[in-house]
């Protein structure tokens, strides 16, 4: 897997994951919506930690800095 996420993209995903997790664990969101938000928070956190988003591939998105040759 080639990295396709830049540092700003990773930080935004981690912030969103933290917000979703806080909403769920504080009890502000529950039920099916809570489970969906918790699953999205997990996915956002994992993809930011490995710097790779599989959904970027079909759309040709790459926010990672260009490698110097």
PyMOL Python script that loads the backbone (N, CA, C, O; Angstrom):
from pymol import cmd

cmd.read_pdbstr("""\
ATOM      1  N   UNK A   1       0.835  -1.175   0.000  1.00  0.00           N
ATOM      2  CA  UNK A   1       0.000   0.000   0.000  1.00  0.00           C
ATOM      3  C   UNK A   1       0.884   1.244   0.000  1.00  0.00           C
ATOM      4  O   UNK A   1       1.734   1.428   0.871  1.00  0.00           O
ATOM      5  N   UNK A   2       0.664   2.067  -0.973  1.00  0.00           N
ATOM      6  CA  UNK A   2       1.384   3.329  -1.055  1.00  0.00           C
ATOM      7  C   UNK A   2       0.584   4.380  -0.297  1.00  0.00           C
ATOM      8  O   UNK A   2      -0.634   4.468  -0.451  1.00  0.00           O
ATOM      9  N   UNK A   3       1.257   5.169   0.512  1.00  0.00           N
ATOM     10  CA  UNK A   3       0.567   6.192   1.294  1.00  0.00           C
ATOM     11  C   UNK A   3      -0.111   7.192   0.372  1.00  0.00           C
ATOM     12  O   UNK A   3       0.477   7.649  -0.609  1.00  0.00           O
ATOM     13  N   UNK A   4      -1.362   7.528   0.698  1.00  0.00           N
ATOM     14  CA  UNK A   4      -2.086   8.498  -0.119  1.00  0.00           C
ATOM     15  C   UNK A   4      -2.783   9.565   0.728  1.00  0.00           C
ATOM     16  O   UNK A   4      -3.731  10.209   0.277  1.00  0.00           O
ATOM     17  N   UNK A   5      -2.298   9.742   1.967  1.00  0.00           N
ATOM     18  CA  UNK A   5      -2.882  10.746   2.854  1.00  0.00           C
ATOM     19  C   UNK A   5      -1.800  11.662   3.403  1.00  0.00           C
ATOM     20  O   UNK A   5      -0.745  11.213   3.851  1.00  0.00           O
ATOM     21  N   UNK A   6      -2.088  12.954   3.358  1.00  0.00           N
ATOM     22  CA  UNK A   6      -1.172  13.937   3.904  1.00  0.00           C
ATOM     23  C   UNK A   6      -1.429  14.172   5.384  1.00  0.00           C
ATOM     24  O   UNK A   6      -2.374  13.624   5.951  1.00  0.00           O
ATOM     25  N   UNK A   7      -0.592  14.983   6.007  1.00  0.00           N
ATOM     26  CA  UNK A   7      -0.693  15.198   7.446  1.00  0.00           C
ATOM     27  C   UNK A   7      -1.963  15.960   7.831  1.00  0.00           C
ATOM     28  O   UNK A   7      -2.558  15.672   8.870  1.00  0.00           O
ATOM     29  N   UNK A   8      -2.379  16.911   7.026  1.00  0.00           N
ATOM     30  CA  UNK A   8      -3.606  17.657   7.350  1.00  0.00           C
ATOM     31  C   UNK A   8      -4.812  16.732   7.264  1.00  0.00           C
ATOM     32  O   UNK A   8      -5.698  16.788   8.117  1.00  0.00           O
ATOM     33  N   UNK A   9      -4.854  15.890   6.251  1.00  0.00           N
ATOM     34  CA  UNK A   9      -5.933  14.921   6.078  1.00  0.00           C
ATOM     35  C   UNK A   9      -5.997  13.979   7.285  1.00  0.00           C
ATOM     36  O   UNK A   9      -7.082  13.679   7.784  1.00  0.00           O
ATOM     37  N   UNK A  10      -4.847  13.521   7.744  1.00  0.00           N
ATOM     38  CA  UNK A  10      -4.808  12.615   8.890  1.00  0.00           C
ATOM     39  C   UNK A  10      -5.305  13.303  10.158  1.00  0.00           C
ATOM     40  O   UNK A  10      -6.038  12.707  10.947  1.00  0.00           O
ATOM     41  N   UNK A  11      -4.905  14.557  10.352  1.00  0.00           N
ATOM     42  CA  UNK A  11      -5.332  15.288  11.552  1.00  0.00           C
ATOM     43  C   UNK A  11      -6.842  15.523  11.547  1.00  0.00           C
ATOM     44  O   UNK A  11      -7.498  15.390  12.580  1.00  0.00           O
ATOM     45  N   UNK A  12      -7.387  15.870  10.389  1.00  0.00           N
ATOM     46  CA  UNK A  12      -8.834  16.089  10.285  1.00  0.00           C
ATOM     47  C   UNK A  12      -9.578  14.796  10.611  1.00  0.00           C
ATOM     48  O   UNK A  12     -10.574  14.821  11.333  1.00  0.00           O
ATOM     49  N   UNK A  13      -9.105  13.678  10.089  1.00  0.00           N
ATOM     50  CA  UNK A  13      -9.754  12.393  10.349  1.00  0.00           C
ATOM     51  C   UNK A  13      -9.695  12.033  11.829  1.00  0.00           C
ATOM     52  O   UNK A  13     -10.668  11.518  12.380  1.00  0.00           O
ATOM     53  N   UNK A  14      -8.558  12.301  12.480  1.00  0.00           N
ATOM     54  CA  UNK A  14      -8.441  11.990  13.904  1.00  0.00           C
ATOM     55  C   UNK A  14      -9.367  12.865  14.745  1.00  0.00           C
ATOM     56  O   UNK A  14      -9.945  12.396  15.725  1.00  0.00           O
ATOM     57  N   UNK A  15      -9.508  14.128  14.369  1.00  0.00           N
ATOM     58  CA  UNK A  15     -10.413  15.022  15.095  1.00  0.00           C
ATOM     59  C   UNK A  15     -11.859  14.551  14.935  1.00  0.00           C
ATOM     60  O   UNK A  15     -12.612  14.503  15.908  1.00  0.00           O
ATOM     61  N   UNK A  16     -12.238  14.207  13.716  1.00  0.00           N
ATOM     62  CA  UNK A  16     -13.602  13.714  13.473  1.00  0.00           C
ATOM     63  C   UNK A  16     -13.843  12.414  14.235  1.00  0.00           C
ATOM     64  O   UNK A  16     -14.916  12.220  14.806  1.00  0.00           O
ATOM     65  N   UNK A  17     -12.851  11.524  14.248  1.00  0.00           N
ATOM     66  CA  UNK A  17     -12.981  10.261  14.981  1.00  0.00           C
ATOM     67  C   UNK A  17     -13.163  10.532  16.473  1.00  0.00           C
ATOM     68  O   UNK A  17     -13.978   9.879  17.126  1.00  0.00           O
ATOM     69  N   UNK A  18     -12.418  11.478  17.010  1.00  0.00           N
ATOM     70  CA  UNK A  18     -12.544  11.813  18.430  1.00  0.00           C
ATOM     71  C   UNK A  18     -13.917  12.394  18.741  1.00  0.00           C
ATOM     72  O   UNK A  18     -14.504  12.075  19.775  1.00  0.00           O
ATOM     73  N   UNK A  19     -14.429  13.236  17.865  1.00  0.00           N
ATOM     74  CA  UNK A  19     -15.762  13.817  18.062  1.00  0.00           C
ATOM     75  C   UNK A  19     -16.828  12.728  18.032  1.00  0.00           C
ATOM     76  O   UNK A  19     -17.705  12.700  18.896  1.00  0.00           O
ATOM     77  N   UNK A  20     -16.763  11.832  17.049  1.00  0.00           N
ATOM     78  CA  UNK A  20     -17.739  10.744  16.946  1.00  0.00           C
ATOM     79  C   UNK A  20     -17.688   9.849  18.185  1.00  0.00           C
ATOM     80  O   UNK A  20     -18.727   9.469  18.724  1.00  0.00           O
ATOM     81  N   UNK A  21     -16.474   9.514  18.636  1.00  0.00           N
ATOM     82  CA  UNK A  21     -16.329   8.658  19.819  1.00  0.00           C
ATOM     83  C   UNK A  21     -16.862   9.374  21.056  1.00  0.00           C
ATOM     84  O   UNK A  21     -17.522   8.752  21.889  1.00  0.00           O
ATOM     85  N   UNK A  22     -16.587  10.662  21.188  1.00  0.00           N
ATOM     86  CA  UNK A  22     -17.078  11.420  22.341  1.00  0.00           C
ATOM     87  C   UNK A  22     -18.604  11.474  22.345  1.00  0.00           C
ATOM     88  O   UNK A  22     -19.229  11.342  23.397  1.00  0.00           O
ATOM     89  N   UNK A  23     -19.194  11.667  21.183  1.00  0.00           N
ATOM     90  CA  UNK A  23     -20.657  11.685  21.097  1.00  0.00           C
ATOM     91  C   UNK A  23     -21.252  10.353  21.531  1.00  0.00           C
ATOM     92  O   UNK A  23     -22.264  10.313  22.231  1.00  0.00           O
ATOM     93  N   UNK A  24     -20.618   9.267  21.113  1.00  0.00           N
ATOM     94  CA  UNK A  24     -21.131   7.947  21.454  1.00  0.00           C
ATOM     95  C   UNK A  24     -20.948   7.646  22.939  1.00  0.00           C
ATOM     96  O   UNK A  24     -21.894   7.240  23.613  1.00  0.00           O
ATOM     97  N   UNK A  25     -19.731   7.844  23.449  1.00  0.00           N
ATOM     98  CA  UNK A  25     -19.446   7.462  24.830  1.00  0.00           C
ATOM     99  C   UNK A  25     -20.057   8.409  25.859  1.00  0.00           C
ATOM    100  O   UNK A  25     -20.202   8.037  27.023  1.00  0.00           O
ATOM    101  N   UNK A  26     -20.416   9.616  25.456  1.00  0.00           N
ATOM    102  CA  UNK A  26     -21.098  10.526  26.377  1.00  0.00           C
ATOM    103  C   UNK A  26     -22.596  10.259  26.422  1.00  0.00           C
ATOM    104  O   UNK A  26     -23.302  10.796  27.276  1.00  0.00           O
ATOM    105  N   UNK A  27     -23.074   9.436  25.512  1.00  0.00           N
ATOM    106  CA  UNK A  27     -24.488   9.091  25.481  1.00  0.00           C
ATOM    107  C   UNK A  27     -25.343  10.068  24.695  1.00  0.00           C
ATOM    108  O   UNK A  27     -26.569   9.951  24.686  1.00  0.00           O
ATOM    109  N   UNK A  28     -24.713  11.027  24.038  1.00  0.00           N
ATOM    110  CA  UNK A  28     -25.485  11.989  23.249  1.00  0.00           C
ATOM    111  C   UNK A  28     -26.067  11.348  21.998  1.00  0.00           C
ATOM    112  O   UNK A  28     -27.108  11.777  21.500  1.00  0.00           O
ATOM    113  N   UNK A  29     -25.396  10.320  21.494  1.00  0.00           N
ATOM    114  CA  UNK A  29     -25.866   9.581  20.325  1.00  0.00           C
ATOM    115  C   UNK A  29     -25.879   8.107  20.708  1.00  0.00           C
ATOM    116  O   UNK A  29     -24.900   7.594  21.249  1.00  0.00           O
ATOM    117  N   UNK A  30     -26.977   7.433  20.433  1.00  0.00           N
ATOM    118  CA  UNK A  30     -27.074   6.015  20.781  1.00  0.00           C
ATOM    119  C   UNK A  30     -27.834   5.266  19.694  1.00  0.00           C
ATOM    120  O   UNK A  30     -28.239   5.842  18.685  1.00  0.00           O
ATOM    121  N   UNK A  31     -28.011   4.013  19.917  1.00  0.00           N
ATOM    122  CA  UNK A  31     -28.742   3.190  18.956  1.00  0.00           C
ATOM    123  C   UNK A  31     -27.949   2.944  17.689  1.00  0.00           C
ATOM    124  O   UNK A  31     -26.719   2.895  17.705  1.00  0.00           O
ATOM    125  N   UNK A  32     -28.667   2.793  16.601  1.00  0.00           N
ATOM    126  CA  UNK A  32     -28.036   2.488  15.318  1.00  0.00           C
ATOM    127  C   UNK A  32     -27.100   3.607  14.872  1.00  0.00           C
ATOM    128  O   UNK A  32     -25.999   3.340  14.391  1.00  0.00           O
ATOM    129  N   UNK A  33     -27.528   4.852  15.029  1.00  0.00           N
ATOM    130  CA  UNK A  33     -26.682   5.971  14.649  1.00  0.00           C
ATOM    131  C   UNK A  33     -25.388   5.979  15.464  1.00  0.00           C
ATOM    132  O   UNK A  33     -24.319   6.279  14.934  1.00  0.00           O
ATOM    133  N   UNK A  34     -25.486   5.655  16.733  1.00  0.00           N
ATOM    134  CA  UNK A  34     -24.304   5.596  17.584  1.00  0.00           C
ATOM    135  C   UNK A  34     -23.320   4.539  17.124  1.00  0.00           C
ATOM    136  O   UNK A  34     -22.112   4.777  17.099  1.00  0.00           O
ATOM    137  N   UNK A  35     -23.827   3.381  16.763  1.00  0.00           N
ATOM    138  CA  UNK A  35     -22.963   2.292  16.280  1.00  0.00           C
ATOM    139  C   UNK A  35     -22.300   2.687  14.962  1.00  0.00           C
ATOM    140  O   UNK A  35     -21.115   2.425  14.757  1.00  0.00           O
ATOM    141  N   UNK A  36     -23.058   3.314  14.075  1.00  0.00           N
ATOM    142  CA  UNK A  36     -22.514   3.748  12.790  1.00  0.00           C
ATOM    143  C   UNK A  36     -21.411   4.786  13.006  1.00  0.00           C
ATOM    144  O   UNK A  36     -20.353   4.706  12.381  1.00  0.00           O
ATOM    145  N   UNK A  37     -21.652   5.758  13.888  1.00  0.00           N
ATOM    146  CA  UNK A  37     -20.632   6.777  14.162  1.00  0.00           C
ATOM    147  C   UNK A  37     -19.395   6.166  14.805  1.00  0.00           C
ATOM    148  O   UNK A  37     -18.275   6.574  14.497  1.00  0.00           O
ATOM    149  N   UNK A  38     -19.580   5.197  15.690  1.00  0.00           N
ATOM    150  CA  UNK A  38     -18.436   4.532  16.316  1.00  0.00           C
ATOM    151  C   UNK A  38     -17.642   3.737  15.281  1.00  0.00           C
ATOM    152  O   UNK A  38     -16.412   3.714  15.330  1.00  0.00           O
ATOM    153  N   UNK A  39     -18.329   3.090  14.353  1.00  0.00           N
ATOM    154  CA  UNK A  39     -17.637   2.358  13.280  1.00  0.00           C
ATOM    155  C   UNK A  39     -16.866   3.325  12.387  1.00  0.00           C
ATOM    156  O   UNK A  39     -15.726   3.045  12.015  1.00  0.00           O
ATOM    157  N   UNK A  40     -17.472   4.457  12.041  1.00  0.00           N
ATOM    158  CA  UNK A  40     -16.776   5.464  11.232  1.00  0.00           C
ATOM    159  C   UNK A  40     -15.573   6.027  11.973  1.00  0.00           C
ATOM    160  O   UNK A  40     -14.525   6.259  11.371  1.00  0.00           O
ATOM    161  N   UNK A  41     -15.716   6.247  13.272  1.00  0.00           N
ATOM    162  CA  UNK A  41     -14.594   6.744  14.072  1.00  0.00           C
ATOM    163  C   UNK A  41     -13.436   5.761  14.036  1.00  0.00           C
ATOM    164  O   UNK A  41     -12.279   6.164  13.922  1.00  0.00           O
ATOM    165  N   UNK A  42     -13.741   4.478  14.133  1.00  0.00           N
ATOM    166  CA  UNK A  42     -12.694   3.451  14.078  1.00  0.00           C
ATOM    167  C   UNK A  42     -12.012   3.437  12.717  1.00  0.00           C
ATOM    168  O   UNK A  42     -10.786   3.360  12.632  1.00  0.00           O
ATOM    169  N   UNK A  43     -12.799   3.511  11.662  1.00  0.00           N
ATOM    170  CA  UNK A  43     -12.246   3.510  10.306  1.00  0.00           C
ATOM    171  C   UNK A  43     -11.390   4.749  10.077  1.00  0.00           C
ATOM    172  O   UNK A  43     -10.292   4.648   9.530  1.00  0.00           O
ATOM    173  N   UNK A  44     -11.880   5.917  10.489  1.00  0.00           N
ATOM    174  CA  UNK A  44     -11.112   7.151  10.324  1.00  0.00           C
ATOM    175  C   UNK A  44      -9.788   7.075  11.085  1.00  0.00           C
ATOM    176  O   UNK A  44      -8.748   7.478  10.563  1.00  0.00           O
ATOM    177  N   UNK A  45      -9.825   6.564  12.308  1.00  0.00           N
ATOM    178  CA  UNK A  45      -8.609   6.474  13.116  1.00  0.00           C
ATOM    179  C   UNK A  45      -7.608   5.500  12.483  1.00  0.00           C
ATOM    180  O   UNK A  45      -6.417   5.800  12.396  1.00  0.00           O
ATOM    181  N   UNK A  46      -8.090   4.350  12.048  1.00  0.00           N
ATOM    182  CA  UNK A  46      -7.183   3.357  11.444  1.00  0.00           C
ATOM    183  C   UNK A  46      -6.568   3.861  10.135  1.00  0.00           C
ATOM    184  O   UNK A  46      -5.368   3.709   9.907  1.00  0.00           O
ATOM    185  N   UNK A  47      -7.391   4.454   9.289  1.00  0.00           N
ATOM    186  CA  UNK A  47      -6.851   4.932   8.016  1.00  0.00           C
ATOM    187  C   UNK A  47      -5.871   6.078   8.226  1.00  0.00           C
ATOM    188  O   UNK A  47      -4.914   6.214   7.464  1.00  0.00           O
ATOM    189  N   UNK A  48      -6.087   6.896   9.235  1.00  0.00           N
ATOM    190  CA  UNK A  48      -5.130   7.982   9.481  1.00  0.00           C
ATOM    191  C   UNK A  48      -3.831   7.439  10.065  1.00  0.00           C
ATOM    192  O   UNK A  48      -2.765   7.998   9.809  1.00  0.00           O
ATOM    193  N   UNK A  49      -3.898   6.368  10.840  1.00  0.00           N
ATOM    194  CA  UNK A  49      -2.679   5.791  11.414  1.00  0.00           C
ATOM    195  C   UNK A  49      -1.818   5.093  10.360  1.00  0.00           C
ATOM    196  O   UNK A  49      -0.591   5.097  10.461  1.00  0.00           O
ATOM    197  N   UNK A  50      -2.454   4.492   9.346  1.00  0.00           N
ATOM    198  CA  UNK A  50      -1.675   3.817   8.306  1.00  0.00           C
ATOM    199  C   UNK A  50      -1.451   4.705   7.075  1.00  0.00           C
ATOM    200  O   UNK A  50      -0.770   4.302   6.132  1.00  0.00           O
ATOM    201  N   UNK A  51      -2.019   5.896   7.089  1.00  0.00           N
ATOM    202  CA  UNK A  51      -1.852   6.889   6.004  1.00  0.00           C
ATOM    203  C   UNK A  51      -2.339   6.378   4.649  1.00  0.00           C
ATOM    204  O   UNK A  51      -1.781   6.730   3.610  1.00  0.00           O
ATOM    205  N   UNK A  52      -3.363   5.561   4.664  1.00  0.00           N
ATOM    206  CA  UNK A  52      -3.891   5.010   3.420  1.00  0.00           C
ATOM    207  C   UNK A  52      -5.407   4.931   3.498  1.00  0.00           C
ATOM    208  O   UNK A  52      -5.964   4.396   4.456  1.00  0.00           O
ATOM    209  N   UNK A  53      -6.071   5.471   2.476  1.00  0.00           N
ATOM    210  CA  UNK A  53      -7.522   5.406   2.388  1.00  0.00           C
ATOM    211  C   UNK A  53      -7.890   4.670   1.099  1.00  0.00           C
ATOM    212  O   UNK A  53      -7.617   5.173   0.009  1.00  0.00           O
ATOM    213  N   UNK A  54      -8.509   3.478   1.204  1.00  0.00           N
ATOM    214  CA  UNK A  54      -8.862   2.725   0.006  1.00  0.00           C
ATOM    215  C   UNK A  54      -9.879   3.440  -0.884  1.00  0.00           C
ATOM    216  O   UNK A  54      -9.904   3.202  -2.091  1.00  0.00           O
ATOM    217  N   UNK A  55     -10.712   4.303  -0.320  1.00  0.00           N
ATOM    218  CA  UNK A  55     -11.699   5.014  -1.131  1.00  0.00           C
ATOM    219  C   UNK A  55     -11.061   6.090  -2.011  1.00  0.00           C
ATOM    220  O   UNK A  55     -11.693   6.563  -2.956  1.00  0.00           O
ATOM    221  N   UNK A  56      -9.833   6.478  -1.720  1.00  0.00           N
ATOM    222  CA  UNK A  56      -9.149   7.465  -2.553  1.00  0.00           C
ATOM    223  C   UNK A  56      -8.719   6.865  -3.895  1.00  0.00           C
ATOM    224  O   UNK A  56      -8.618   7.589  -4.885  1.00  0.00           O
ATOM    225  N   UNK A  57      -8.468   5.561  -3.942  1.00  0.00           N
ATOM    226  CA  UNK A  57      -7.946   4.921  -5.159  1.00  0.00           C
ATOM    227  C   UNK A  57      -8.856   5.088  -6.373  1.00  0.00           C
ATOM    228  O   UNK A  57      -8.380   5.541  -7.413  1.00  0.00           O
ATOM    229  N   UNK A  58     -10.154   4.739  -6.289  1.00  0.00           N
ATOM    230  CA  UNK A  58     -10.984   4.856  -7.493  1.00  0.00           C
ATOM    231  C   UNK A  58     -11.149   6.288  -7.990  1.00  0.00           C
ATOM    232  O   UNK A  58     -11.394   6.516  -9.175  1.00  0.00           O
ATOM    233  N   UNK A  59     -11.012   7.253  -7.077  1.00  0.00           N
ATOM    234  CA  UNK A  59     -11.186   8.652  -7.456  1.00  0.00           C
ATOM    235  C   UNK A  59      -9.866   9.347  -7.793  1.00  0.00           C
ATOM    236  O   UNK A  59      -9.859  10.503  -8.214  1.00  0.00           O
ATOM    237  N   UNK A  60      -8.757   8.643  -7.608  1.00  0.00           N
ATOM    238  CA  UNK A  60      -7.445   9.201  -7.935  1.00  0.00           C
ATOM    239  C   UNK A  60      -6.998  10.304  -6.989  1.00  0.00           C
ATOM    240  O   UNK A  60      -6.203  11.163  -7.369  1.00  0.00           O
ATOM    241  N   UNK A  61      -7.503  10.286  -5.765  1.00  0.00           N
ATOM    242  CA  UNK A  61      -7.139  11.329  -4.791  1.00  0.00           C
ATOM    243  C   UNK A  61      -5.851  10.920  -4.082  1.00  0.00           C
ATOM    244  O   UNK A  61      -5.682   9.764  -3.694  1.00  0.00           O
ATOM    245  N   UNK A  62      -4.956  11.875  -3.923  1.00  0.00           N
ATOM    246  CA  UNK A  62      -3.721  11.653  -3.187  1.00  0.00           C
ATOM    247  C   UNK A  62      -3.334  12.949  -2.501  1.00  0.00           C
ATOM    248  O   UNK A  62      -2.918  13.901  -3.162  1.00  0.00           O
ATOM    249  N   UNK A  63      -3.466  12.997  -1.176  1.00  0.00           N
ATOM    250  CA  UNK A  63      -3.131  14.194  -0.426  1.00  0.00           C
ATOM    251  C   UNK A  63      -1.745  14.118   0.193  1.00  0.00           C
ATOM    252  O   UNK A  63      -1.321  15.037   0.893  1.00  0.00           O
ATOM    253  N   UNK A  64      -1.043  13.025  -0.064  1.00  0.00           N
ATOM    254  CA  UNK A  64       0.319  12.866   0.470  1.00  0.00           C
ATOM    255  C   UNK A  64       1.276  13.777  -0.300  1.00  0.00           C
ATOM    256  O   UNK A  64       1.083  14.037  -1.487  1.00  0.00           O
ATOM    257  N   UNK A  65       2.312  14.259   0.397  1.00  0.00           N
ATOM    258  CA  UNK A  65       3.282  15.101  -0.297  1.00  0.00           C
ATOM    259  C   UNK A  65       4.018  14.301  -1.371  1.00  0.00           C
ATOM    260  O   UNK A  65       4.252  13.101  -1.220  1.00  0.00           O
ATOM    261  N   UNK A  66       4.372  14.974  -2.439  1.00  0.00           N
ATOM    262  CA  UNK A  66       5.082  14.317  -3.537  1.00  0.00           C
ATOM    263  C   UNK A  66       6.483  13.920  -3.087  1.00  0.00           C
ATOM    264  O   UNK A  66       7.169  14.683  -2.407  1.00  0.00           O
ATOM    265  N   UNK A  67       6.900  12.713  -3.477  1.00  0.00           N
ATOM    266  CA  UNK A  67       8.236  12.224  -3.126  1.00  0.00           C
ATOM    267  C   UNK A  67       9.269  12.868  -4.038  1.00  0.00           C
ATOM    268  O   UNK A  67       9.061  12.992  -5.245  1.00  0.00           O
ATOM    269  N   UNK A  68      10.379  13.274  -3.446  1.00  0.00           N
ATOM    270  CA  UNK A  68      11.467  13.866  -4.232  1.00  0.00           C
ATOM    271  C   UNK A  68      12.290  12.758  -4.852  1.00  0.00           C
ATOM    272  O   UNK A  68      12.565  11.737  -4.222  1.00  0.00           O
ATOM    273  N   UNK A  69      12.683  12.976  -6.109  1.00  0.00           N
ATOM    274  CA  UNK A  69      13.468  11.950  -6.812  1.00  0.00           C
ATOM    275  C   UNK A  69      14.917  12.332  -6.852  1.00  0.00           C
ATOM    276  O   UNK A  69      15.735  11.594  -7.401  1.00  0.00           O
TER     277      UNK A  69
END
""", "prot")
cmd.dss("prot")
cmd.show_as("cartoon", "prot")
cmd.util.cbc("prot")
cmd.orient("prot")
